[in-house]
Amino acid sequence: MTYLGLGLVFVAACLVVAVVTGVRRREPHFAASVAITAAVLVALTIVFDSLMVASDLFRYDAATLVGVRIWLTPVEDLAWPVAAALLLPSVWVLLGPARRPADEAREVDRVG
């Protein structure tokens, strides 16, 4: 299995967890929290991976990479922050207290 294939398997599994969480829990800002988390983690990964590659802390085997890079970061490395951005907010919501229908009705009255 290639590095990209392995990353896509993890992203797909985390995507399933995120979709199920979003559908079952219906948290108001769940999608936004996933998007913000993904943007921050991807940006940090690009910066720090590129700095580590530039300082020659590690090298990638070119035969296992697709060849597309953002700065010095191979796109395959971006699968891990995307997987984390999908999974971590999902786990946070799933481990948090469940919203009860009475809480939702009170929130609608307050907003409306």
C-alpha positions in Angstrom: 0.0 0.0 0.0 1.3 3.5 -0.8 1.6 6.3 1.6 -1.3 8.1 -0.1 -3.5 5.0 0.1 -2.8 4.5 3.8 -3.7 8.2 4.4 -6.9 7.9 2.4 -8.0 4.9 4.4 -7.6 6.8 7.7 -9.3 9.9 6.3 -12.2 7.8 5.1 -12.6 6.1 8.5 -12.5 9.5 10.3 -15.0 11.0 7.7 -17.5 8.2 8.6 -17.2 9.0 12.3 -17.6 12.7 11.6 -20.7 12.3 9.4 -22.3 9.9 11.9 -21.6 12.4 14.7 -22.9 15.3 12.7 -26.1 13.5 11.8 -26.8 12.0 15.2 -25.9 14.9 17.5 -26.8 17.9 15.3 -24.5 20.2 17.1 -25.0 23.8 15.8 -21.3 24.6 15.0 -19.9 21.1 14.4 -19.1 21.7 10.7 -17.5 25.0 11.4 -15.3 23.5 14.2 -14.2 20.8 11.8 -13.4 23.3 9.1 -11.4 25.6 11.4 -9.5 22.7 12.9 -8.6 21.4 9.5 -7.4 24.8 8.2 -5.2 25.4 11.3 -3.7 21.8 11.3 -3.1 21.8 7.5 -1.4 25.2 7.7 0.8 24.1 10.6 1.7 20.8 8.9 2.8 22.6 5.7 4.9 25.1 7.6 6.6 22.6 10.0 7.0 19.7 7.6 8.6 22.1 5.1 11.0 23.4 7.8 11.9 19.9 8.8 12.5 18.8 5.2 14.5 22.0 4.5 16.7 21.4 7.6 17.3 17.8 6.3 15.8 16.2 9.5 14.3 13.5 7.3 13.8 12.6 3.6 11.0 11.0 1.7 11.5 8.1 -0.7 10.4 9.6 -4.1 9.1 6.2 -5.3 6.4 6.2 -2.6 5.1 9.8 -3.2 2.7 11.1 -5.7 5.1 14.0 -6.4 2.9 17.0 -5.7 4.2 19.2 -2.9 3.0 22.3 -1.2 6.2 24.2 -0.4 8.3 21.2 0.6 5.5 19.1 2.1 4.2 16.2 0.1 0.4 16.2 -0.2 0.4 12.7 1.3 1.4 14.2 4.7 -1.8 16.4 4.7 -4.0 13.3 5.1 -3.0 13.1 8.8 -4.1 16.6 9.9 -7.3 16.2 7.9 -8.0 12.9 9.6 -7.3 14.5 13.0 -9.6 17.5 12.1 -12.4 15.1 11.3 -11.9 12.8 14.3 -11.0 15.1 17.2 -14.1 17.4 17.1 -16.2 14.2 16.6 -14.8 12.6 19.7 -15.3 15.8 21.6 -19.0 15.9 20.7 -19.5 12.2 21.3 -17.9 12.3 24.7 -19.7 15.5 25.8 -23.1 15.6 27.4 -26.0 14.7 25.1 -28.4 17.6 24.3 -31.9 16.9 25.5 -35.0 17.9 23.6 -35.9 20.3 26.4 -32.5 22.1 26.0 -33.1 22.5 22.3 -36.6 23.9 22.9 -35.3 26.4 25.4 -32.6 27.4 22.9 -35.1 28.0 20.1 -37.3 30.1 22.5 -34.2 32.2 23.5 -33.1 32.7 19.8 -36.6 33.1 18.3 
